Amino acid sequence: YADLQRRRGNIEIAEAYTLPAAGIIDNLRKCCLPIRSADEVKHLRLRFLSGPSKMDLKEKVEEVHLHGNIAELEEDPAITARKLFLNIPGLIHLADDFVLKGYRNLDDLLKSKEAASWTSQQYREVKYFEHLKSRIATQEAVLFEMLLKDHLSEWNRDVVVSETGSVRRRELWARTQDVRFIVTHPSISSGESSAFFKEVVKHVLQTVNGASDWETWLEGAHSVMLKARIPQVFNRTTWRRLTLRWVPFDEWVPQLIDATGHSRFTEKLAGRMADK
């Protein structure tokens, strides 16, 4: 809000919100947060505020109480753009710089000269931002699991694939925007795991694509991130992010519990294992 006022030339109001010696936020934090009504602002001894800026504060507090936001901020393109850019994980630190350069949406970023210097992961986070921020219905996540298990079991019946997180708990919606799986095999040693996991990923990309679209996004020795969709079933073009991670067979159960269970249960389990 202070930045908005500064751009409009209302320097006194902007500085009242931001200067360390006279910052409204600091004074509010010291005296009366949380504010329960706009009238509480009257009791602030903010002698640095003149009539217009003090009235502005009272009006803004009242607006937040009544409507939950400040309309001027919701309507300002620069502030709206900054909020958007701050939600892009790999580019959060550049959000303010993007706004200053006049970028206002994702298309502006993709067409910018800075895009040439991004990593492939940063570029994907911008290009598929709208896809990746949407929550995944458990029905859709389970279908991804079925495809993985069916195709991998036909290739090697001893491969174990397990989903993790809220999807495994069969909640209506996954709490994250991706679906994660851990993969293992009872007969594969640690020395063979990297090569075997590459074969797993290769088989998935070769065979599952008959029923859906899968592409590699990011690949490591023991984990891979894929983008996938099943347009034939859901009649949609939304891409999902799937993560496959290899774990040794003797670590599979504790890894599964840790990735799936309730945090308190996991803490108790870790405590008992430490005691033993």
Secondary structure, 3 states (H helix, E strand, C coil): CHHHHHHCCCHHHHHHHHCCCCCHHHHHHHHCCCCCCHHHHHHCCCCCCCHHHHHHHHHHHHHHHHHCCCHHHHHCHHHHHHHHHCCCHHHHHHHHHHHHCCCCCHHHHHHCHHHHHCCHHHHHHHHCHHHHHCCCEHHHHHHHHHHHHHHHHHHCCCCEEEECHHHCCCCCECCCCEEEEEEECCCCCHHHHHHHHHHHHHHHHHHHHHCCEEEEEEECCCEEEEEEECHHHHCCCCCEEEEEEECCHHHHHHHHHHHHCCHHHHHHHHHHHHHC
